[in-house]
Amino acid sequence: MADKDTKNESNVAGKYYVDDQCIACDACIAEAPDFFEMNDDEGYAFAKKQPTTDEEKEQCENALGACPVESIGNDGE
């Protein structure tokens, strides 16, 4: 499970985030490219935008479910 205490610094504020266990697999970007982005220099993904509609939330939840290391959280602040 993602840990909000170890969020990547690049995440925008909000409910969804990626923590420091990310393995840069691109699964979240494949599922929700409008909301997640890869930091290629450091080798991790981060939340670049927060969803506002139910459809957007569903995309982010799909990304969360696709993460093989459970690095995406949905309890951010």
Secondary structure, DSSP 8 states (H G I E B T S, - for coil): ---GGGB-TT--SSS-EEBTT-----HHHHH-TTTEEEETTTTEEEE-S---SHHHHHHHHHHHHH-TT--EES---
